[in-house]
Amino acid sequence: MQTHDIAAETTGAPPQRDAAPSTLEFLSFRLGDEEYGIDIQKVQELRGYDAVTRIANASAFIKGVVNLRGIIIPIIDMRIKFDLGEPTYDAFTVVIVLNVGGRVVGMVVDSVSDVITLSSEQIKPAPAMGATLDTDYLIGLGALDQRMLILLDIERLMASDEMGLIERLAA
């Protein structure tokens, strides 16, 4: 056993038991009646929803900014962004602090469920919906038992032209 570990260290290859390139981990969260997932590696931390400082003339989905340990970060309300009705803020409301493209951004969601591991076989491509749904920001749909997760490409969404305002706010 010890020889195997040393061999793995000297070749740089990970031990076989740790190799799982065909699985991905997603943080699952709720917006209304739907469950979404984002790459766990983009998540910096989870926080309760606190008051924000509004920014004049910002898009409606940009709730404002908060000071996070000396860093001013924009807070995006995903319920407003995805036009899922009027948001309500309660004890379950969570701000997912993301680190995407070297920028820190907060994303308000209704609640956070858990971390889910999906194999590549469990991730199905998003169906073509024409003009009714913009699938540019979707990785696909994750199927886990009776659950269906809408898997977001959060980096692509936050880097979109519409969200470009975030980069100016964060700069």
Sequence and secondary structure as in RCSB ss.txt:
>XXXX:A:sequence
MQTHDIAAETTGAPPQRDAAPSTLEFLSFRLGDEEYGIDIQKVQELRGYDAVTRIANASAFIKGVVNLRGIIIPI
IDMRIKFDLGEPTYDAFTVVIVLNVGGRVVGMVVDSVSDVITLSSEQIKPAPAMGATLDTDYLIGLGALDQRMLI
LLDIERLMASDEMGLIERLAA
>XXXX:A:secstr
 HHHHHHHHHH    GGG  TTEEEEEEEEETTEEEEEEGGGEEEEEE    B  TT  TTEEEEEEETTEEEEE
EEHHHHTT S     TT EEEEEEETTEEEEEEESEEEEEEEEEGGGEE     GGGS GGGEEEEEEETTEEEE
EE HHHHHTSSTTHHHHHHH 
